[in-house]
Amino acid sequence: MERTKTGVNEASPGEIANEAGNLKYTDAFECKPMGYSLSPPPSMGRIVTYNTTKEDREFMGSSASQLPAIIVSVEEKGINLQVFMEGPGTLWKTSIKTGNEEGQWQWPVRI
């Protein structure tokens, strides 16, 4: 969907107002001004947020639904992560896809 900005601050929630005017976006989580994604491609060493599964929480003895993780490799099937647990221990996850569901990763929210 394309929109043209006709004044200041006319972008709806999930859009980005810019001086160029034409906005392209998919939803509130992934805005695409001028056809470019705001999310960088995953690469080794980047910090992401991992959405834990019920099995992960039982293994860790924690109720944390999200934990920070570092990308250790990028594969065709998904990314491999080392998840930073609360306390001692290591949680390794392989072939993880991006998304908002349990067992998926996403970029951390910037504040």
DAQUI-V150117 format. One line per field, one symbol per residue. phi: phi as a letter, one per 40 degrees, with the letter a starting at -180 (. if undefined). burial: # if it has 9 or more other C-alpha atoms within 8 Angstrom, else .. A space follows every 50 residues. Layout:
phi = ???
burial = ???
This chain:
phi = .bbbcbacfcccdgbbcbcchcbbabaccbcbcggbccccccadgccbbb cccdccccccgbbccbbcabccabbccibbbbccccgchbbbbbfcccib cdgbbaccccb
burial = ....#.....#..####...######...####...#......#..#### ###...#.........########...########.......#.###... ..####.....
